[in-house]
């Protein structure tokens, strides 16, 4: 694919990096010389210095031959304008990053597609939604829902008390025949190696395991993993950023008791006026005495979303030491993901990764409608729509020439999630959730084209 990325900031550079690894034809546009020079020397891409809203610059980038234009500069006006112009100049598809979530909430009414913008994304809204899901499935350290929860992907670390520890996938299936689940990926404790489990794969203590299950299966996973579903009601948020405010607003709307700590006095007053149901405290969240005064030990969850990754991590560690059950930290440094479980924080989230996951599905071949990368693991989770021309259509799962480094995690048919075993027949219109390692992605895509 030929792809133009407008904006060489954190999200733009990260996207260009991921896409260039897949040998996509990438052109990166930005006005900042230093950012472009860094991208040019570190990535195998073309860079153009200029304004992405300039018609001359877009023509220089050969926008008329482009499959996808992604506007991810820090200015939503620039992103929207660049996408509208690109579509008029012949680009096939456009995606604009926005910060004003009103655009997302009213996109059908406004009709952005008519202007030439195929999709709007907000990394802040994606991060806020991710936090909401994590609080809902409080005992797990990663979660992703397909089709409103018809199928759910859950990530958890196996403790010694988990019922599956020491058993193989096949043995668990025999012992618990009513348990509808598929283990899709495992990372052994203390390693960076991701494996796609098979029937003879044994679950071990300390494994980071990813499973897909149906709506009814989530409670089974709580029971068998030895995890307790904590009822989270009292939440403390550190940082009145866009993510912090959006999360606080959504949580207040769903009857959580929310305290938000913001260092800037003026901003704290603005947030208090904007979110009446939220108790806003003006203070430094790094101050342990302040946290104790605000009864941090009585909180069910602590969410740190300031602009400083180190502050977020350290404050979460303080919260954990005070007995808070669930901690979530926003981090910008991708390398910190390797540390999350070993240092004791339940979940790290990263805006760049969430935005990249959301955009990446447009690069995949076949009808990909959802995609996520498993945190800290070298695997992708993709949701394909089966068409009459797909190689898997009208085939039983056991008859499909599926690569060993990929697995079908489940099927959604008529909005109902199903676990697809060997005799399950795939039909036109089914939505298939597949987990695969990088080396098998191309082969899997061909099965659904």
Secondary structure as the mmCIF struct_conf table of DSSP 4:
data_model
#
loop_
_struct_conf.conf_type_id
_struct_conf.id
_struct_conf.beg_label_comp_id
_struct_conf.beg_label_asym_id
_struct_conf.beg_label_seq_id
_struct_conf.end_label_comp_id
_struct_conf.end_label_asym_id
_struct_conf.end_label_seq_id
STRN STRN1 UNK A 2 UNK A 6
BEND BEND1 UNK A 9 UNK A 9
HELX_RH_AL_P HELX_RH_AL_P1 UNK A 10 UNK A 21
TURN_TY1_P TURN_TY1_P1 UNK A 22 UNK A 23
STRN STRN2 UNK A 25 UNK A 30
BEND BEND2 UNK A 31 UNK A 31
HELX_RH_AL_P HELX_RH_AL_P2 UNK A 33 UNK A 42
BEND BEND3 UNK A 43 UNK A 45
STRN STRN3 UNK A 46 UNK A 49
BEND BEND4 UNK A 50 UNK A 50
TURN_TY1_P TURN_TY1_P2 UNK A 52 UNK A 53
HELX_RH_AL_P HELX_RH_AL_P3 UNK A 55 UNK A 60
TURN_TY1_P TURN_TY1_P3 UNK A 61 UNK A 62
HELX_RH_3T_P HELX_RH_3T_P1 UNK A 63 UNK A 65
BEND BEND5 UNK A 67 UNK A 67
STRN STRN4 UNK A 68 UNK A 71
BEND BEND6 UNK A 73 UNK A 74
HELX_RH_AL_P HELX_RH_AL_P4 UNK A 76 UNK A 88
TURN_TY1_P TURN_TY1_P4 UNK A 89 UNK A 90
BEND BEND7 UNK A 92 UNK A 92
STRN STRN5 UNK A 93 UNK A 97
BEND BEND8 UNK A 99 UNK A 99
HELX_RH_AL_P HELX_RH_AL_P5 UNK A 101 UNK A 105
TURN_TY1_P TURN_TY1_P5 UNK A 106 UNK A 106
HELX_RH_AL_P HELX_RH_AL_P6 UNK A 107 UNK A 110
TURN_TY1_P TURN_TY1_P6 UNK A 111 UNK A 111
HELX_RH_AL_P HELX_RH_AL_P7 UNK A 112 UNK A 115
TURN_TY1_P TURN_TY1_P7 UNK A 116 UNK A 116
STRN STRN6 UNK A 119 UNK A 121
HELX_RH_AL_P HELX_RH_AL_P8 UNK A 123 UNK A 136
TURN_TY1_P TURN_TY1_P8 UNK A 137 UNK A 139
BEND BEND9 UNK A 141 UNK A 141
STRN STRN7 UNK A 142 UNK A 146
HELX_RH_3T_P HELX_RH_3T_P2 UNK A 147 UNK A 149
TURN_TY1_P TURN_TY1_P9 UNK A 150 UNK A 150
STRN STRN8 UNK A 151 UNK A 157
HELX_LH_PP_P HELX_LH_PP_P1 UNK A 158 UNK A 159
TURN_TY1_P TURN_TY1_P10 UNK A 160 UNK A 161
TURN_TY1_P TURN_TY1_P11 UNK A 163 UNK A 166
STRN STRN9 UNK A 168 UNK A 168
HELX_RH_AL_P HELX_RH_AL_P9 UNK A 169 UNK A 175
TURN_TY1_P TURN_TY1_P12 UNK A 176 UNK A 178
STRN STRN10 UNK A 181 UNK A 187
TURN_TY1_P TURN_TY1_P13 UNK A 189 UNK A 190
STRN STRN11 UNK A 194 UNK A 195
TURN_TY1_P TURN_TY1_P14 UNK A 199 UNK A 200
HELX_LH_PP_P HELX_LH_PP_P2 UNK A 201 UNK A 201
STRN STRN12 UNK A 202 UNK A 202
HELX_LH_PP_P HELX_LH_PP_P3 UNK A 203 UNK A 203
TURN_TY1_P TURN_TY1_P15 UNK A 205 UNK A 206
STRN STRN13 UNK A 208 UNK A 214
TURN_TY1_P TURN_TY1_P16 UNK A 215 UNK A 216
HELX_RH_AL_P HELX_RH_AL_P10 UNK A 217 UNK A 225
TURN_TY1_P TURN_TY1_P17 UNK A 226 UNK A 226
STRN STRN14 UNK A 234 UNK A 238
BEND BEND10 UNK A 241 UNK A 241
HELX_RH_AL_P HELX_RH_AL_P11 UNK A 242 UNK A 253
TURN_TY1_P TURN_TY1_P18 UNK A 254 UNK A 255
STRN STRN15 UNK A 257 UNK A 262
BEND BEND11 UNK A 263 UNK A 263
HELX_RH_AL_P HELX_RH_AL_P12 UNK A 265 UNK A 274
TURN_TY1_P TURN_TY1_P19 UNK A 276 UNK A 277
BEND BEND12 UNK A 278 UNK A 278
STRN STRN16 UNK A 279 UNK A 282
BEND BEND13 UNK A 283 UNK A 283
TURN_TY1_P TURN_TY1_P20 UNK A 285 UNK A 286
HELX_RH_AL_P HELX_RH_AL_P13 UNK A 288 UNK A 293
TURN_TY1_P TURN_TY1_P21 UNK A 294 UNK A 295
HELX_RH_3T_P HELX_RH_3T_P3 UNK A 296 UNK A 298
BEND BEND14 UNK A 300 UNK A 300
STRN STRN17 UNK A 301 UNK A 304
BEND BEND15 UNK A 306 UNK A 307
HELX_RH_AL_P HELX_RH_AL_P14 UNK A 309 UNK A 321
TURN_TY1_P TURN_TY1_P22 UNK A 322 UNK A 323
BEND BEND16 UNK A 325 UNK A 325
STRN STRN18 UNK A 326 UNK A 330
BEND BEND17 UNK A 332 UNK A 332
HELX_RH_3T_P HELX_RH_3T_P4 UNK A 334 UNK A 339
HELX_RH_AL_P HELX_RH_AL_P15 UNK A 340 UNK A 343
TURN_TY1_P TURN_TY1_P23 UNK A 344 UNK A 344
BEND BEND18 UNK A 346 UNK A 346
STRN STRN19 UNK A 347 UNK A 349
HELX_RH_AL_P HELX_RH_AL_P16 UNK A 351 UNK A 360
TURN_TY1_P TURN_TY1_P24 UNK A 361 UNK A 363
BEND BEND19 UNK A 364 UNK A 366
STRN STRN20 UNK A 367 UNK A 373
HELX_LH_PP_P HELX_LH_PP_P4 UNK A 374 UNK A 374
TURN_TY1_P TURN_TY1_P25 UNK A 375 UNK A 376
BEND BEND20 UNK A 377 UNK A 378
STRN STRN21 UNK A 379 UNK A 385
TURN_TY1_P TURN_TY1_P26 UNK A 388 UNK A 389
BEND BEND21 UNK A 390 UNK A 390
TURN_TY1_P TURN_TY1_P27 UNK A 391 UNK A 394
STRN STRN22 UNK A 396 UNK A 396
HELX_RH_3T_P HELX_RH_3T_P5 UNK A 397 UNK A 399
BEND BEND22 UNK A 400 UNK A 400
TURN_TY1_P TURN_TY1_P28 UNK A 404 UNK A 405
STRN STRN23 UNK A 406 UNK A 413
TURN_TY1_P TURN_TY1_P29 UNK A 414 UNK A 415
STRN STRN24 UNK A 416 UNK A 418
TURN_TY1_P TURN_TY1_P30 UNK A 422 UNK A 423
HELX_LH_PP_P HELX_LH_PP_P5 UNK A 424 UNK A 424
STRN STRN25 UNK A 425 UNK A 425
HELX_LH_PP_P HELX_LH_PP_P6 UNK A 426 UNK A 426
TURN_TY1_P TURN_TY1_P31 UNK A 428 UNK A 429
STRN STRN26 UNK A 431 UNK A 437
HELX_RH_3T_P HELX_RH_3T_P6 UNK A 438 UNK A 440
HELX_RH_AL_P HELX_RH_AL_P17 UNK A 441 UNK A 448
#
